[in-house]
Amino acid sequence: ERGYALPLKILRDTHENFIDEIRVFLEKYDKLGAKINKYIQYVEKEWR
């Protein structure tokens, strides 16, 4: 299981009838997390 923030896990687990809509948020959360991680890696590499 991915490391979703607790509010996203609660939403996913308590509103199964809206899973398609919630999945959109989870996908966006994954993309944002990937961008943040990429930026952190860039900063760590370039600013040493």
N, C-alpha and C positions, 0 to 999 in steps of 0.2 A: 504494500500500500504506500502511496506517495505521502509525503509529509505535509499534507494540507493543514492549514490553520484550523484551530478548533471550531470557530464559527462555521467554516465550510463543511467540516465533518458533521457537525450537528445538523446543518441544513440538509445535507445529503441523506443522513440517517433518519431524519424525522419527516421529510417531505418526499417520500418515494414517488408519489403521484406526479411530482414535478421534476422527475429525474432528468428529462431531456433538457429542460431549461437550466437546471442546476449544472448539468454537464458542461454547458457553455461557460459558466463561471469557472468551473474547475479547469477547463482548457485554457482560459485566459490567465488564470492564476499560474498554471504551469509555464506559459509563455513568458509572463512577467518575471517569474522566478529564474528562468533560464537567462533572460536579459540581465537581471541583477547579478547573477553568478558570473556571467561573462564579463561584466564591467568590473566586478571585484577582482577577477583573475587578471584583467588588464592592468588595473591599478597596482596590484601586488607585483606584477612583473615589471612594469615600467617605472615604478617609483622607489625601487630599492637602491 
